[in-house]
């Protein structure tokens, strides 16, 4: 089995470091360019709350944008708003209280 000369290892290490730095720079640039690209789901302004498939190309989406909820019908050709209403603020759970009836 042949071993690599030392200058090949040095070139390999430099090349790998360069590729990793380039990848880190690309991710940083994407996160700066697309504000919200790396945001957690709770901080995003647009959230898909539920998706219900109705066939191969049709589905219903429940979407929240800021304080507005939308029920959307989505197919391969268009998107239609079926209903819109204000989002209810999430009430914090109270200890000892159950929703089960």
Buried (B, 14 or more C-beta within 10 A) or exposed (E): EEEEEEEEEEEEEEEEEEEEEEEEEEEEEEEEEEEEEEEEEEEEEEBEEEEEEEEEEEBBBBBBEEEEBBBBBBEEEEEEEEEEEEBEEEEEEEEEEEEEE
